[in-house]
Amino acid sequence: QVHLVESGGGLVQPGGSLRLSCVASGSIDSIGTMAWYRQAPGEQRDLVAAITSGGSTDYADSVKGRFTISRDNAKNTVYLQMNSLKPEDTAVYYCNADVFLFGVTINYWGQGTQVTVTS
């Protein structure tokens, strides 16, 4: 079993910054792509940013230039640095990871962390 645990969410004013972290633990040989998704009330869950094991990144257009995804493979951890936050960034942010074990790939989700941007 693998667990993804997010942290770093909270309440912030527009223009502020937050850094999310997600640690994967459990039975893991290695981790492939790790990603952050977000879901606002009444909306679908959308990709925010993704990073491969080799460090290639991809971002939603709405966050390009403001958010930065990074990872520490030795710690099985992915980060999301969020700058210049806007009220429309308010959502529950979920960590996602492709975990490899004994030749099998399983996709896991974290429980989510709330980010609220308001004045």
CORJOFEN-V169416 format. One record per backbone hydrogen bond with DSSP energy under -0.5 kcal/mol. CO is the residue of the C=O (numbers start at 0). NH is the residue of the N-H. Records with the same first field share a line. If there is no record, write none. Layout:
CO = NH / NH
This chain:
0 = 26
2 = 4 / 24
3 = 5 / 110
4 = 22
6 = 20
9 = 115
11 = 117
12 = 15
14 = 83
15 = 84
17 = 81
19 = 79
20 = 6
21 = 77
22 = 4
24 = 2
25 = 27
29 = 99
32 = 97
33 = 50
34 = 95
35 = 47 / 48
36 = 93
37 = 45
38 = 91
39 = 42
43 = 45
45 = 37
47 = 59
48 = 35
49 = 57
50 = 33
51 = 54
55 = 51
57 = 49
59 = 62 / 63
60 = 63
62 = 65 / 66
65 = 82
67 = 80
69 = 78
70 = 72
71 = 74 / 75 / 76
72 = 75
75 = 23
76 = 71
77 = 21
78 = 69
79 = 19 / 81
80 = 67 / 82
81 = 17
84 = 14
85 = 88
86 = 89
90 = 92 / 114
91 = 38
92 = 112
93 = 36
94 = 109
95 = 34
96 = 98 / 107
97 = 31
98 = 105
99 = 28 / 29
100 = 103
103 = 100 / 105
105 = 98
107 = 96
112 = 92
113 = 9
114 = 90
115 = 11 / 117
